[in-house]
């Protein structure tokens, strides 16, 4: 059986996460800036709390809170 394949073009993200992600007042452990973008994901069992993923608005350092 022959499979059809097609090429996929790279689609650059214009503008990054600014203006799309919510912000919170938290301190970056790397640069000390007091604002970060955040989102939630369920990374463990469903009876465990969600994990908060954060990205510093200033230096783009990424970290998480459990």
VEXRO-646131 format. One record per residue: x, y, z of N, C-alpha, C, CB in turn. Coordinates in steps of 0.001 Angstrom, whole numbers, plus 500000, padded with zeros to 6 digits. Atoms other than C-alpha are relative to their C-alpha. Glycine has a CB too. Layout:
N
XYZXYZXYZXYZ/...
This chain:
66
500834498838500000500000500000500000500893501244500000499043499987501209/499205498792500137501346503398499040499363501138500801500141500391498515/500500498888499202501038506333501454500274501316499298500635499997501395/499805498663500540500554509875500319500705500846501045498650500643499579/499317499073499098502906512412501826499916501395499408501487499579500231/499991498616500481502864516145501623500957500811500854498572500620500033/499051499155499287505351518782502591499251501043500817500974500679499017/500591498999499124504564521131505433500980501152500128499647499401501398/499146498817499891505910524664505433500114500428501455499447501157499140/499856499394498683507323526260508563499171501273500026501497500295500334/500835498817499843504894528867509799500522500791501194498493499614500190/499426499250498876506691531505511881498917500638500863500951501079499485/500916499346499077504947532839514963500334501478500006500092499390501438/499794498560500060504499536565514638499564500609501327499217500634498808/500347499301498778504617538549517858500203499204501266498609500427499932/499759500805498804505332535668520244498777499888500885501137500580500790/501106500207499073503239535230523374499440501299500565500445499118501125/500475498724499499502813538934524124498581500252499495500946501143499572/501370499696500380499155539864524137499092498794499921499994500687498704/500806501212500097497975536242524086499890499310501353500597499043498967/499962500700498720499006534747527421499643500953501144501393499379500233/500270499159498831497723536014530779501278500261500788498948499344500906/498836499637499191500184537744533117499644499901501477500495501429499653/500171500015498557500679537417536857501156500730500665499898498558500523/498952499325499231502634539303539488500750498953500808499403501108500934/499129500952499312505400536889540485501442500368499675499683498517499579/498596499618500179509165537261540824500772498920499252500658500269501358/499167500919500775511483535666538264501211499595500844500454500653498653/498843500432499212514125533523540016501340500327499347499918498522500244/498750499716500705516703534460537365500355501490500017499903499515498564/499673498573500129516424538235536872499311500888501032499633500477498626/500676499219498976514082539373539654498848500859499504500978500863500663/501128499237500546511492540926537316498716499517500672499907499845498439/501179500351499219508040540972538925498751499692499178499697501099500932/501153500328500833505796539918536017500344498820499097499558501226499156/499757501187500818505414536619534142498715499563499302500558498851500863/501113500651500682503169534935531588499807498635500643500259499873498453/500241501290499365501496531752532864498937499205499251499581500196501454/501072500890500444499398528731531851500012498763500883500163499616498492/500159501179499147498142525603533619499957498735499162498730500114500850/500059501330500628498606521923532672499833498953501089501283499712499149/500125501137499096497570518704534358501142499050499666498591499291499868/498812500800500313500956516940534525500089498731500826501245500819500211/499970501181499143500270514411537259498610499373500029500476500361501438/501303500655499898497299512296538351498884501031500121499971499044501201/501116499056500005493876513873538089499604500475501397498810499370499332/500330499553498645493503514045541876501064500938500577499829498796500916/498949499057499606496676516196542096499688501371499393501416499493499541/500240498671500581496609519978541525500765500192498683500405501095501002/499347499697501274497552521428538134501364500646500236499112500925499145/498692499357499959501087522624537400499898501344499289501096499098499345/499968498674500610501564526336536681501352500191499325499740501118501059/498788499725500765504111527056533942500103501510499824499988499260498610/499792498552500057505599530560534002501158500351499077500259500560501402/498937499465500850507718532596531559500175501472500336499674499804498479/499709498616499625509377535838532638499756500940498813501460500131500498/500266499002501044508203538896530665501269500737499573498962501006500491/498775499256500284511702540395530813501074499146499330500547500584501276/498865500793500500514279537613530274499589498673499345500950499716501138/500552501227500603512021534750528986500425498718500714500419499915498555/499671501189499200513257532395531734498710499236500282500723500394501341/501181500835499772510851529458532158500180499170501256499732499085498792/499998500842498808509980527704535417498573499564500279500606500750501228/501336500486499673507048525907537017499779499966501500499778498616499412/500419500118498600505144525845540278499052498819500087499316501324500525/500853501172499819503576522635541533498923500263501015500818498800500419/
